[in-house]
């Protein structure tokens, strides 16, 4: 059970790192939303 939990934790951490990298590069959902909101004002 401990091995399964450890593998799941590593997978979740990897997904979070990938999402963070996409967001920081400016191609993520939040970056697009902020660009849209600033273009409206």
C-alpha positions in Angstrom: 0.0 0.0 0.0 2.9 2.4 0.8 4.5 1.8 -2.6 1.2 2.6 -4.3 0.7 5.8 -2.3 4.3 6.9 -3.1 3.8 6.3 -6.8 0.5 8.2 -6.8 2.1 11.1 -4.9 5.0 11.3 -7.4 2.5 11.3 -10.3 0.5 14.1 -8.8 3.6 16.1 -8.1 4.8 15.7 -11.7 1.4 16.9 -13.0 1.5 20.0 -10.7 5.1 20.8 -11.9 4.0 20.5 -15.6 0.9 22.7 -15.1 3.1 25.3 -13.2 5.6 25.3 -16.0 2.8 25.9 -18.6 1.3 28.7 -16.5 4.6 30.4 -16.0 5.5 30.3 -19.7 2.3 32.3 -20.4 0.3 29.7 -22.3 -1.9 28.5 -19.4 -5.6 29.1 -18.6 -4.8 31.7 -16.0 -2.5 33.7 -18.2 -5.1 33.7 -21.0 -7.8 34.8 -18.6 -5.7 37.7 -17.3 -4.8 38.7 -20.9 -8.6 38.7 -21.8 -9.5 40.7 -18.8 -6.8 43.3 -19.4 -7.9 43.6 -23.1 -11.5 44.3 -22.0 -10.6 47.2 -19.7 
